[in-house]
Amino acid sequence: MFKHFIILQWKAFVRSSNFGKSLGLKILMGFLAVYFSLVFLLLGLGLYPLLKKFYPQEEPLFMANQFLLLWFFLELVVRFMIQTLPVISIKPLLATPIPKRKVVDYVLVKSLFSFFNFLPLLVIIPFGIFTIYKSEFSPWAVFGWMVAVFSLDLCVNYANFLVKKYFADNLKALLPYLGVALALWLLEYFGIWSITEAFASGFDFIVENPLFSLIPVFMLLSLYLWNRKVLESRFYLDESIRGKVQEANTRDFNWTRKFGDIAPFLQLDLKMIWRNKRPRTIIFMSVILLGYGLIFYPQETYQSMPSIFVFVGIFMTGIFMINFGQFIPSWDSTYFSMMMAQNIPLKKYLSSKAGLMTFSVVVLAILTTPYLYFGWKILVINFCCALFNIGVNIPVLLYAGSFNRKRIDLEKSAFMNYQGTGATQWLVALPLMIVPVLIFWGVSSFLGFEAGAGVLSGLGVMGILLRPHLMNLVEQAYVKSKYAMINGFKQTGE
């Protein structure tokens, strides 16, 4: 039966209308798979010598156990954000005499062959072999450790099924669990109780008693059966055709009327963000990524490289601008042709988009002010980057939008969703992120930090002063490509 399912999915793939696009994307993903495979293999080969070098007084296997909890946590986060769960169209199968348990088992077993499950083996196996040959542990002890680690890795795979099921469409439901995670981190940070040490002690015990490596195996089996029960409970025709019931949202954003002629367009944008999944996700991600600076600002390594802080400043103050602006006007693709058939000035439509992005940059810049803790230069760079985003990057994004031809389904999640993504989105990243870094680096290298910051903010102010002229140029670009955009937005194939 599994063979029949595989054949059916292969036929569905090669016969689909978007076979060419899917094939091209899979080739690209294949190159990325080879790259990450080499990275993880190098990590596996170098992990034992690195641990021996940095912790010469400790056994590398026991030191590796200290990082396992962090590994599994980060893996769950990455899987939740980018892993696509295996699916199969069940509607045609419901009318056939195929036991639904076979279909469910096929989906769950298929997930075991995910590329995400292959990568950890490239670390676990080489590290285990090094440990067997260079330590005093018996092969059975190391083998038991490898079985336990890989079993828990597969547990993360099936846990991701459950997390996606309960939280993918309702990120707010994750807040209590994030609160628990924060409480555990605080306990560890203040030295009250260390969950990392407790988790590592459990794996140290497994190394000393390999038979207990069966505990993670039983956990894996339990999660498999749990997922099977959940999927079987939803394996009904009425479950697949039942419409999604939502409470009607009547928020009107009447306060936008004070913005004059652009108010109707601004009101539509805010309603779209408030009511739809993908644009609403951008809001949550913009707030979460405000913590991006914590990766760089505390590190002594980057204190002598302020150009890196420009990249961080552009990113943090412009994350909403980038994620929202690069898909203008694809956000309105479902009714774009209707808008173009009306007597609607394109300049007002574009000005409302620019106003919304400008407001987001200002808000995010204000929210980054606590980074003053790391020095006044950080605050100066962030505000200079905010000015550059408003004066330069917003017109660039709007102009790049005249080349967008792909429609967007607003209800689809933003995670690993390439709908609406084309060459424009990749090419526009160069002037947005790299150019300000190069400008600052070039000026500050010869004239100093203050001069680099002054040039960045000066370009931003110049762009703000020239905004009316720039908007006229952007409007002309949209007028020239209006019919090409209408034709592209009519294409429903992804």
Sequence and secondary structure as in RCSB ss.txt:
>XXXX:A:sequence
MFKHFIILQWKAFVRSSNFGKSLGLKILMGFLAVYFSLVFLLLGLGLYPLLKKFYPQEEPLFMANQFLLLWFFLE
LVVRFMIQTLPVISIKPLLATPIPKRKVVDYVLVKSLFSFFNFLPLLVIIPFGIFTIYKSEFSPWAVFGWMVAVF
SLDLCVNYANFLVKKYFADNLKALLPYLGVALALWLLEYFGIWSITEAFASGFDFIVENPLFSLIPVFMLLSLYL
WNRKVLESRFYLDESIRGKVQEANTRDFNWTRKFGDIAPFLQLDLKMIWRNKRPRTIIFMSVILLGYGLIFYPQE
TYQSMPSIFVFVGIFMTGIFMINFGQFIPSWDSTYFSMMMAQNIPLKKYLSSKAGLMTFSVVVLAILTTPYLYFG
WKILVINFCCALFNIGVNIPVLLYAGSFNRKRIDLEKSAFMNYQGTGATQWLVALPLMIVPVLIFWGVSSFLGFE
AGAGVLSGLGVMGILLRPHLMNLVEQAYVKSKYAMINGFKQTGE
>XXXX:A:secstr
 HHHHHHHHHHHHHHSTTHHHHHHHHHHHHHHHHHHHHHHHHHHHHHHHHHHHH TTS HHHHHHHTHHHHHHHH
HHHHHHH        HHHHTSS  HHHHHHHHHHHHTT HHHHHHHHHHHHHHHHHHHHSS  HHHHHHHHHHHH
HHHHHHHHHHHHHHHHHTT GGGGHHHHHHHHHHHHHHHTTS  HHHHHHHHHHHHHH GGGGHHHHHHHHHHHH
HHHHHHHHT SHHHHH            GGGGGGGGGHHHHHHHHHHHHH HHHHHHHHHHHHGGGGHHHHTT G
GGTT HHHHHHHHHHHHHHHHHHHHTTTTGGGGGGHHHHHTS   HHHHHHHHHHHHHHHHHHHHHHTGGGGGG 
HHHHHHHHHHHHHIIIIIHHHHHHHHTT      TTS STT  TT  HHHHHTHIIIIIHHHHHHHHHHHHH HH
HHHHHHHHHHHHHHHTHHHHHHHHHHHHHHHHHHHHHHHT    
